[in-house]
Amino acid sequence: MLLGASIVSGLAIGAMYGLLALGYHVTWVVSRSVNFAQGSVMMLGAVLAFSLTVGFGWPMPAALPVALAGCAAFGVVLERVAVRPFRVRGSDSWLMATVAAGMLLENAALFLFGKEPRGMPSSLAAEPLTVFGVGVLPLQIVILVAGVGLALIFVAVTRGTPYGKALLAVVQNPRAAQLMGIDAARVTVFAYALSSALAGLAGILIAPLYSVSADMGFVFGIKGFAAAILGGLENPWGVVLAGLLLGLAEALTTAFAGSAATVMASFGLVILALYLRPHGLFGRAGVRKV
Amino acid sequence: MSRFLPRLATVAALLALPAAAGAAEPIPVGLVAALSGQSAVSGEAITRGLTVAIDEINAAGGVLGRPLVLVRRDDESNPGKGVAAARELIYRDHVAAFFGGIDTPVSIALVPLANKEKTPFMGVWAAGTGITRNGASPNFVFRVSAVDALVDERLLRYAATVAKARHPGLMLINNPWGESNHKGLDAAAKAAGLSLAGAESFEVGDADMIPQLTRLKGAGADAIILVGNAAPAAVVIRSLDRMGWSVPVISHWGISGGRFPELAGPSAEKVAFVQTYSFFKSGPKGEQVLAALEKAYPAIKGPQDVIAPVGTANAYDAMHLLALAIAKAGSTDGPAIQAALEALPPYDGLIKRYAPAFTATNHDALGADDYIMVHFASGRIVPVE
């Protein structure tokens, strides 16, 4: 019972870490930069979906694409103002600029959305199903399927379509890709939009299990990054698997050692894993040709 | 004549100046509370109680012939920011005294400052035992609110008598407030001859509390004693729903400082929790304060609209007690007010008749007998029958 319940809740949370980690992965492989505002974009997704459904009474199927488009738009703007200006100058200041953009977004949400956490209603989170004697919300299954499914789709698309190939080409050799007529700048913008939409989706999915508030994304953003590093930023499967593992490790630590140990154990595990495998559990050392 | 008149006017002006300034110069009193963030509702509730009391006092001529004025500072539920805010109130605004907010960690951090600067600090919400029982002498910290040690006794008494629990399990927020209650509940359980099934802690950001609750269930818990603010406490309730475990939940009052019924869903109504006051079963004084609240805040149309009523009620009584002390002290000098607070005459307040509110050894105006058990019903806080 304890084990089953922990596994289910750990995997559901882990799938969210995985979605965020996939977002970090996408921008990293394309542009060697990541959006440290991922946690805040996750919050943006939840806040937009909450405002549209509860505030304006939209049905969820209508609110979902609009909220995701809002997140993607934020990603596009962020890339333009907080990443590109630094990258073209060869500066790493995008790191701080994206952190700052996240804080800006959080405080804007505090101001516009309000200071109180709100409860997101969801028919998928009302009645638990009993699976092998464990109470599981339909939403938890949806989250798990969405997380793993998106990783699958992502891999399939990058391997099998011209867009995906263009993306991978930019990854392998930006200059050569440009010479072949691939617009590397546009691919990067697309990667930021995609990564932000993934984070927004994670926020919308997790909101009914949790609460919607301006600071909901902060810890998630950090844990998603931990998963991305743990999985090896280069590997889409790796980051999603690492997210699931991190969620599972957290839930099992809480179940068997008590919640006081959870944060110490999960981040201790990340450090240990990186010590043993510096390029991540599923990463490979990059080969530098001289 | 032409030279005499201006000179007369100057003399008159000089004579009038100090008197006029003295009469008009307000006495500032401070508030350090959460005005933003998860617990912003609590800061607003306290502000309302203080404001209504200050309006009454000023309408009756103020204190020492001077009006009171409230200076508010946001602590963002952060002890560091709270200390900076209190310093500002003491050194820059020269407040005669200041009130505190919902967060025990912030209030604990303010205690040494109040005692060092000899500025009375009046708690109106945070219930941490060590806030008033801080070992300082003289002690400048007073409180019109619940005290964890006494609330803990009350929660366990309710669990044993009403919920018929023999082995309550504890769900505590992982911060100094949870710690304060852990000690209190352990001591209260020992005194009441109850054996606790276990104690689990949770973080504000935890999205899932099933592992902790499953441990308690496995240890044979037959009731949950819950200590946490509205948002994480709501996750506890949702997790219980998901487990399909229907167990009595008896909560400290942290859940009254936010939108607990919205966050926790329908099961929120099953949670019994402690309050110091309810506007639903109030006497003539309660009706008078409610009328003043309705007048000042048009959104309030009845007792159901008083958000976080304990904050408002505690703050209202605390402000009146402080005004009495300033009047008795005859000055806004910190040590004089502190001595006056310890020797107040009996006073008929909103929550009860304080006879007296404080003594040299007891700086808590409310005791275990002043608490009431309540629950949410259709979003309103009403007494448990």
Interface residues (C-beta under 8 A of the other chain):
Chain A: M1 L2 A5 S6 S9 A12 I13 L110 K115 E116 P117 R118 G119 A125 A126 P128 T130 G135 V136 L137 I206 L209 Y210 S211 S213 D215 M216 F218 V219 F220 A251 L252 T254 A255 G258 S259 A260 T262 V263
Chain B: S36 G37 Q38 A40 V41 N174 E200 S201 F202 E203 G205 D206 A207 D208 I210 P211 Q212 T214 R215 G218 A230 A231 A234 V235 R238 D241 R242 M243 G244 G258 R259 E262 L263 A264 G265
